[in-house]
């Protein structure tokens, strides 16, 4: 069961260098799906910034995080009057403050206006990059945790995809089909977007990973439903979208009328 056109694209957490940010991708992708469902699949896609969460969330890093930490952070942020920025203002760079891989050691990843929402006017010395005071963002009204196949299916049917923990080891070289491996323990986070039924393999969850479309079934894996395969039915989280920007306050191209103080 997947509503056609109501899920977002697959992402790759390992580009431009390796980053263990599955916990951020799984939750933010599921929330993006729920916003798309709330909009009935209409309008320009709203893609939320995983990098904003990495820069400011303090609930995880490129070295790991938790299933419900992202929603805890976003709920606190939502109560402050703003929310998570959009990808076009803070693109994913696969870095957090402690990471030294690739480009990460050569930039600041602290939670400054520049690392929440930014734009750059032109090449230096004439131009510069600035943090924005006003920018499209999304908030949530509530969040929670669930476990078990029945509760998961009810939540997905009622309000959309959820994020869940999973054992990644048995699916590193996944080529297709329904995975029934019991697994050993949770070490990865993904989005469960729906479920289906295979005539030979039985019921399965439709799982979107964050390893890119070169992997698996165009970035997805099917996991047996109802027997806690890969520990998928143990730790899941959900969030309810509240506000999301559809008509923005128009900033100038160089951001000069929206510069954060």
C-alpha positions as CSV (number, residue, x, y, z in Angstrom):
1,X,0.0,0.0,0.0
2,X,1.6,3.2,-1.2
3,X,-0.4,6.1,-2.5
4,X,1.0,6.9,-5.9
5,X,2.7,10.3,-6.0
6,X,2.5,10.8,-2.2
7,X,6.1,9.8,-1.3
8,X,9.3,11.8,-1.8
9,X,12.4,10.9,-3.7
10,X,15.1,8.7,-2.3
11,X,18.2,10.3,-0.8
12,X,21.8,9.2,-0.3
13,X,23.2,9.9,3.1
14,X,26.8,9.0,2.0
15,X,27.4,11.9,-0.5
16,X,29.6,14.0,-0.8
17,X,31.3,11.8,1.8
18,X,30.3,9.1,4.3
19,X,28.0,10.2,7.1
20,X,26.0,8.0,9.5
21,X,22.9,10.3,9.4
22,X,20.3,7.6,8.6
23,X,18.5,8.6,11.8
24,X,18.0,12.1,10.3
25,X,17.1,10.9,6.8
26,X,14.5,8.4,8.0
27,X,12.6,10.8,10.1
28,X,12.8,13.8,7.9
29,X,11.9,11.8,4.8
30,X,8.8,10.4,6.5
31,X,7.7,13.8,7.7
32,X,8.2,15.2,4.1
33,X,5.9,12.4,2.9
34,X,3.2,13.3,5.5
35,X,3.4,17.0,4.3
36,X,2.9,15.8,0.8
37,X,-0.1,13.7,1.8
38,X,-1.6,16.6,3.7
39,X,-1.3,18.6,0.5
40,X,-2.9,15.8,-1.5
41,X,0.2,15.6,-3.7
42,X,-0.4,19.0,-5.1
43,X,1.9,22.0,-5.5
44,X,5.7,22.2,-5.5
45,X,7.4,19.5,-3.5
46,X,8.5,20.5,0.0
47,X,11.9,19.0,0.7
48,X,13.1,19.5,4.3
49,X,16.7,20.1,5.2
50,X,18.5,17.2,6.9
51,X,21.6,19.4,7.2
52,X,19.7,21.9,9.4
53,X,19.0,19.0,11.8
54,X,22.6,17.9,11.7
55,X,23.8,21.5,12.4
56,X,21.3,22.4,15.1
57,X,19.5,19.3,16.5
58,X,22.0,18.2,19.1
59,X,20.3,14.8,19.0
60,X,22.8,13.0,16.7
61,X,25.6,13.4,14.2
62,X,27.4,11.7,11.4
63,X,28.2,9.1,13.9
64,X,24.7,8.1,14.7
65,X,21.5,9.2,16.5
66,X,18.1,7.8,17.7
67,X,14.8,7.0,16.1
68,X,12.7,9.7,17.9
69,X,15.4,12.3,18.6
70,X,14.7,14.3,15.4
71,X,11.0,14.7,16.2
72,X,11.8,15.7,19.8
73,X,14.1,18.5,18.5
74,X,11.6,19.6,15.9
75,X,8.8,19.7,18.4
76,X,10.8,22.0,20.7
77,X,11.8,24.2,17.7
78,X,8.2,24.3,16.5
79,X,7.1,25.7,19.9
80,X,9.6,28.6,19.4
81,X,7.7,29.9,16.4
82,X,9.8,28.5,13.6
83,X,10.6,25.1,12.1
84,X,13.0,23.1,10.0
85,X,14.2,24.9,6.9
86,X,13.9,23.7,3.3
87,X,16.6,21.9,1.3
88,X,17.1,24.9,-1.0
89,X,18.3,27.1,1.9
90,X,20.5,24.5,3.6
91,X,21.5,21.6,1.3
92,X,22.7,18.3,2.6
93,X,26.6,18.2,2.8
94,X,27.0,15.0,5.0
95,X,28.8,16.8,7.8
96,X,28.3,17.4,11.5
97,X,30.5,19.4,13.9
98,X,32.7,16.4,15.0
99,X,33.1,14.9,11.5
100,X,36.5,15.1,9.8
101,X,35.7,13.2,6.6
102,X,36.1,14.8,3.2
103,X,35.0,18.5,3.3
104,X,33.8,18.4,6.9
105,X,37.0,19.5,8.6
106,X,37.2,22.6,6.5
107,X,34.0,24.3,7.5
108,X,31.9,25.4,10.5
109,X,28.9,23.3,11.2
110,X,27.6,25.1,14.4
111,X,24.0,26.3,14.7
112,X,24.4,29.8,13.3
113,X,22.0,31.6,11.0
114,X,24.3,30.7,8.1
115,X,23.9,27.0,9.0
116,X,20.1,27.2,9.3
117,X,19.1,29.0,6.1
118,X,21.5,30.9,3.8
119,X,22.0,32.4,0.3
120,X,25.1,33.7,-1.5
121,X,24.9,36.8,-3.7
122,X,27.9,36.5,-6.1
123,X,31.6,35.7,-6.2
124,X,33.8,37.4,-3.6
125,X,35.0,40.1,-3.1
126,X,31.8,41.7,-4.4
127,X,29.5,39.1,-3.1
128,X,29.1,37.1,0.2
129,X,27.0,34.5,1.9
130,X,24.4,35.5,4.5
131,X,22.1,33.8,7.0
132,X,18.4,34.5,6.4
133,X,16.0,35.8,9.0
134,X,12.9,34.7,7.1
135,X,12.8,31.5,5.2
136,X,10.3,28.7,4.3
137,X,10.1,26.1,7.1
138,X,7.9,23.3,8.5
139,X,6.7,22.6,12.1
140,X,5.0,19.7,13.8
141,X,2.2,19.7,16.4
142,X,3.0,16.4,18.1
143,X,5.1,13.2,17.8
144,X,5.2,9.8,19.4
145,X,6.6,6.2,19.3
146,X,5.0,2.9,18.3
147,X,5.9,-0.7,17.9
148,X,4.3,-3.8,16.5
149,X,3.0,-4.5,13.0
150,X,-0.7,-3.7,13.8
151,X,0.1,-0.3,15.4
152,X,2.5,0.5,12.5
153,X,-0.1,-0.3,9.9
154,X,-2.8,1.7,11.6
155,X,-0.5,4.8,11.9
156,X,0.7,4.6,8.3
157,X,-2.9,4.2,7.0
158,X,-4.2,7.1,9.1
159,X,-1.5,9.7,8.7
160,X,1.4,8.4,6.5
161,X,4.9,7.0,6.6
162,X,6.9,6.5,9.8
163,X,10.6,6.2,10.7
164,X,11.8,2.9,12.2
165,X,14.9,1.2,13.4
166,X,16.3,-1.8,11.5
167,X,19.2,-4.2,11.3
168,X,21.2,-3.1,8.3
169,X,23.7,-5.9,8.2
170,X,21.5,-8.4,6.3
171,X,20.6,-5.9,3.6
172,X,24.0,-4.4,2.7
173,X,24.1,-6.5,-0.5
174,X,20.3,-6.7,-1.0
175,X,19.4,-7.3,-4.7
176,X,15.6,-7.6,-4.4
177,X,12.8,-9.7,-3.0
178,X,11.3,-9.9,0.4
179,X,13.8,-10.1,3.3
180,X,12.8,-12.5,6.1
181,X,16.1,-12.5,8.1
182,X,15.5,-12.2,11.8
183,X,18.5,-9.8,12.3
184,X,20.6,-9.3,15.4
185,X,19.8,-5.8,16.5
186,X,18.9,-2.2,15.4
187,X,21.8,-0.2,13.9
188,X,20.1,1.8,11.2
189,X,17.0,4.0,10.6
190,X,14.7,4.0,7.6
191,X,11.2,5.1,6.5
192,X,8.4,2.6,6.2
193,X,6.0,4.1,3.6
194,X,3.5,1.3,3.2
195,X,3.0,-2.4,2.7
196,X,2.0,-5.0,0.1
197,X,1.5,-8.7,-0.5
198,X,3.6,-11.1,-2.6
199,X,1.8,-14.2,-4.0
200,X,4.8,-16.4,-3.0
201,X,6.5,-14.5,-0.1
202,X,3.5,-13.2,1.8
203,X,3.0,-9.7,3.3
204,X,5.8,-7.2,3.4
205,X,6.7,-3.7,4.4
206,X,7.8,-1.2,1.7
207,X,10.9,0.4,3.1
208,X,12.7,3.5,1.7
209,X,16.4,3.5,2.6
210,X,18.8,6.5,2.4
211,X,21.6,4.8,0.4
212,X,20.6,6.1,-3.1
213,X,18.8,4.6,-6.0
214,X,21.8,2.5,-7.1
215,X,21.1,0.3,-4.1
216,X,18.3,-2.3,-3.7
217,X,15.0,-1.9,-5.6
218,X,15.7,1.7,-6.7
219,X,16.5,2.7,-3.1
220,X,13.8,0.5,-1.5
221,X,13.8,-2.8,0.2
222,X,10.8,-5.1,1.0
223,X,10.9,-6.6,4.5
224,X,8.6,-9.4,5.7
225,X,5.6,-8.0,7.7
226,X,4.3,-9.4,10.9
227,X,7.3,-11.4,12.2
228,X,9.6,-8.5,13.2
229,X,12.1,-9.3,10.5
230,X,15.3,-7.3,10.8
231,X,13.8,-6.0,14.1
232,X,11.8,-3.5,12.0
233,X,8.7,-3.7,14.2
234,X,10.3,-2.7,17.5
235,X,11.2,1.0,17.4
236,X,9.2,3.4,15.2
237,X,8.3,7.1,15.5
238,X,5.8,9.4,13.9
239,X,5.1,13.2,13.8
240,X,2.1,15.3,12.7
241,X,2.8,18.2,10.4
242,X,1.5,21.5,11.7
243,X,2.6,24.5,9.6
244,X,4.6,24.5,6.4
245,X,5.4,27.4,4.1
246,X,3.6,27.4,0.8
247,X,3.6,31.1,0.1
248,X,7.0,32.6,1.1
249,X,8.1,36.1,2.2
250,X,10.0,36.9,-1.0
251,X,13.7,37.7,-0.2
252,X,15.9,39.5,-2.7
253,X,18.2,37.3,-4.7
254,X,21.1,38.4,-2.5
255,X,19.1,38.1,0.7
256,X,19.7,41.7,1.5
257,X,16.1,42.3,2.8
258,X,16.2,39.1,4.9
259,X,19.6,39.2,6.5
260,X,19.6,37.6,10.0
261,X,21.0,40.0,12.7
